[in-house]
Amino acid sequence: MDSMERVTTKQAAKELNMDVEALQYLMRNDRLPIGYALKKDGKTRHAYYIYRGLLDTYKQQLQGA
């Protein structure tokens, strides 16, 4: 599996057993090390970049592996 593969917020939230709103909040506040939230100038919404490799690494840390 490609570690640079992008994952949707919906899929990442499902894998982390949280709702999408919580995942987005944590990412906007740099509290979730699975990618980054980017807000472009003049825009009100964020774009979320979640990477498979970072998500899998974080899930392993949560399991204590």
ZIBEL-V514321 format. One record per pair of residues at least 4 apart in sequence whose ideal C-beta (glycine too) atoms are under 6 Angstrom apart, sorted by the first residue. I is the first residue (numbers start at 0). J is the second residue. Records with the same first field share a line. If there is no record, write none. Layout:
# ZIBEL-V514321
I = J + J
This chain:
# ZIBEL-V514321
2 = 51 + 52
3 = 50
4 = 51
6 = 10 + 11 + 49 + 51 + 54
8 = 19 + 22 + 47
9 = 19
11 = 22 + 49 + 54
12 = 17 + 18 + 19 + 22
17 = 21 + 22
25 = 30 + 31
26 = 31 + 36 + 47
27 = 36
32 = 57
33 = 49 + 53 + 54 + 57
34 = 48 + 49 + 50 + 53
35 = 48
36 = 45 + 47
37 = 46
38 = 45
59 = 64
